[in-house]
């Protein structure tokens, strides 16, 4: 299992637009081999003293935090999907992103422990 995690700030007024975009993107990820995708919208995100999700994304007062992940069978499948997406990306298809992509962060992770999944 290989996990790509994402953290971003989305203007709160764009919640429905973001959810629609995520749903459309999920079909693409599934076709490329992803086994699961979760898009989670902020409900209870507390401000920290030294760091927190808002500071990490430089969120504005009118933005909400989105925490999401995509699960792939392995890193190779994820890497192949990333290459296909780069080759096939059509900005016209997705239109304008409902968030500032420059403040989005992501990374790939290998689980060291899971509960409730394949255990």
One Martini backbone bead per residue (centre of mass of N, CA, C, O) as a GRO file, in nm:
protein
  119
    1UNK     BB    1   0.098   0.035   0.020
    2UNK     BB    2   0.015   0.374  -0.098
    3UNK     BB    3   0.032   0.722   0.010
    4UNK     BB    4  -0.136   1.020  -0.071
    5UNK     BB    5  -0.100   1.340   0.066
    6UNK     BB    6  -0.318   1.627   0.152
    7UNK     BB    7  -0.293   1.996   0.184
    8UNK     BB    8  -0.549   2.257   0.204
    9UNK     BB    9  -0.689   2.569   0.100
   10UNK     BB   10  -1.039   2.671   0.084
   11UNK     BB   11  -1.276   2.847  -0.009
   12UNK     BB   12  -1.571   2.821   0.145
   13UNK     BB   13  -1.749   2.900  -0.111
   14UNK     BB   14  -1.604   2.629  -0.272
   15UNK     BB   15  -1.708   2.354  -0.172
   16UNK     BB   16  -1.886   2.241  -0.406
   17UNK     BB   17  -1.675   2.271  -0.629
   18UNK     BB   18  -1.465   2.089  -0.498
   19UNK     BB   19  -1.638   1.832  -0.472
   20UNK     BB   20  -1.685   1.802  -0.775
   21UNK     BB   21  -1.389   1.781  -0.861
   22UNK     BB   22  -1.321   1.532  -0.686
   23UNK     BB   23  -1.523   1.340  -0.814
   24UNK     BB   24  -1.409   1.356  -1.102
   25UNK     BB   25  -1.114   1.268  -1.022
   26UNK     BB   26  -1.176   0.982  -0.911
   27UNK     BB   27  -1.208   0.840  -1.183
   28UNK     BB   28  -0.919   0.878  -1.275
   29UNK     BB   29  -0.776   0.739  -1.038
   30UNK     BB   30  -0.916   0.468  -1.073
   31UNK     BB   31  -0.810   0.419  -1.368
   32UNK     BB   32  -0.498   0.433  -1.248
   33UNK     BB   33  -0.537   0.242  -0.953
   34UNK     BB   34  -0.692   0.345  -0.735
   35UNK     BB   35  -0.859   0.238  -0.419
   36UNK     BB   36  -0.863   0.531  -0.272
   37UNK     BB   37  -1.061   0.830  -0.171
   38UNK     BB   38  -1.016   1.128   0.040
   39UNK     BB   39  -1.228   1.410   0.131
   40UNK     BB   40  -1.168   1.651   0.392
   41UNK     BB   41  -1.360   1.874   0.575
   42UNK     BB   42  -1.365   2.105   0.788
   43UNK     BB   43  -1.465   2.111   1.151
   44UNK     BB   44  -1.199   2.069   1.371
   45UNK     BB   45  -0.966   2.329   1.365
   46UNK     BB   46  -0.701   2.415   1.545
   47UNK     BB   47  -0.511   2.644   1.693
   48UNK     BB   48  -0.178   2.702   1.723
   49UNK     BB   49   0.131   2.810   1.855
   50UNK     BB   50   0.347   2.699   1.621
   51UNK     BB   51   0.146   2.498   1.463
   52UNK     BB   52  -0.071   2.431   1.174
   53UNK     BB   53  -0.284   2.404   0.916
   54UNK     BB   54  -0.305   2.710   0.859
   55UNK     BB   55  -0.008   2.777   0.853
   56UNK     BB   56   0.080   2.570   0.637
   57UNK     BB   57  -0.140   2.709   0.416
   58UNK     BB   58  -0.207   3.008   0.461
   59UNK     BB   59  -0.479   3.069   0.572
   60UNK     BB   60  -0.760   3.231   0.546
   61UNK     BB   61  -1.051   3.334   0.695
   62UNK     BB   62  -1.221   3.226   0.419
   63UNK     BB   63  -1.093   2.938   0.486
   64UNK     BB   64  -1.061   2.588   0.439
   65UNK     BB   65  -0.971   2.271   0.535
   66UNK     BB   66  -0.799   2.011   0.348
   67UNK     BB   67  -0.796   1.652   0.392
   68UNK     BB   68  -0.613   1.410   0.196
   69UNK     BB   69  -0.636   1.083   0.013
   70UNK     BB   70  -0.449   0.828  -0.167
   71UNK     BB   71  -0.479   0.487  -0.258
   72UNK     BB   72  -0.231   0.254  -0.342
   73UNK     BB   73  -0.087  -0.041  -0.401
   74UNK     BB   74   0.172   0.130  -0.508
   75UNK     BB   75   0.425   0.330  -0.617
   76UNK     BB   76   0.424   0.245  -0.915
   77UNK     BB   77   0.130   0.316  -0.975
   78UNK     BB   78   0.154   0.612  -0.898
   79UNK     BB   79   0.379   0.691  -1.098
   80UNK     BB   80   0.223   0.609  -1.354
   81UNK     BB   81  -0.015   0.803  -1.307
   82UNK     BB   82   0.145   1.065  -1.306
   83UNK     BB   83   0.246   1.040  -1.595
   84UNK     BB   84  -0.031   1.028  -1.733
   85UNK     BB   85  -0.136   1.299  -1.627
   86UNK     BB   86   0.078   1.475  -1.761
   87UNK     BB   87   0.011   1.381  -2.056
   88UNK     BB   88  -0.330   1.427  -2.023
   89UNK     BB   89  -0.351   1.708  -1.939
   90UNK     BB   90  -0.653   1.924  -1.927
   91UNK     BB   91  -0.743   2.237  -1.839
   92UNK     BB   92  -1.027   2.243  -1.969
   93UNK     BB   93  -1.156   2.011  -1.807
   94UNK     BB   94  -1.111   2.150  -1.511
   95UNK     BB   95  -1.037   2.428  -1.502
   96UNK     BB   96  -1.068   2.621  -1.245
   97UNK     BB   97  -0.940   2.629  -0.948
   98UNK     BB   98  -1.085   2.642  -0.606
   99UNK     BB   99  -0.770   2.707  -0.549
  100UNK     BB  100  -0.440   2.752  -0.418
  101UNK     BB  101  -0.184   2.554  -0.537
  102UNK     BB  102   0.070   2.691  -0.392
  103UNK     BB  103  -0.056   2.587  -0.092
  104UNK     BB  104  -0.015   2.302  -0.162
  105UNK     BB  105   0.034   1.978  -0.012
  106UNK     BB  106   0.250   1.682  -0.069
  107UNK     BB  107   0.280   1.315  -0.029
  108UNK     BB  108   0.453   1.011   0.025
  109UNK     BB  109   0.344   0.694   0.183
  110UNK     BB  110   0.434   0.442   0.423
  111UNK     BB  111   0.304   0.226   0.619
  112UNK     BB  112   0.339   0.121   0.975
  113UNK     BB  113   0.021   0.142   1.039
  114UNK     BB  114  -0.299  -0.031   1.070
  115UNK     BB  115  -0.658   0.012   1.116
  116UNK     BB  116  -0.914  -0.161   0.948
  117UNK     BB  117  -0.687  -0.253   0.730
  118UNK     BB  118  -0.557  -0.537   0.652
  119UNK     BB  119  -0.561  -0.701   0.962
   0.00000   0.00000   0.00000
